[in-house]
């Protein structure tokens, strides 16, 4: 079951999402980031959406691992 979860991480491209967040956070640190407030808001929303997705997946993964442990007992 744990192997299947790891495979799902690849399918859902978690690494890509985490890397995208890093890239976007670098953009938010740029000097002129807030000059275009609409674009700044879009970037921040994108970061939040990606982070929410990763957080949701992490919770699901943890619960699945807990269930797998219970089943083994």
Secondary structure, DSSP 8 states (H G I E B T S, - for coil): -HHHHHHHHHHTTHHHHHHHHHHHHHHHTSTTGGGSHHHHHHHHHHHHHHHHHHHHHHHHHHHHHHHHHHHH-
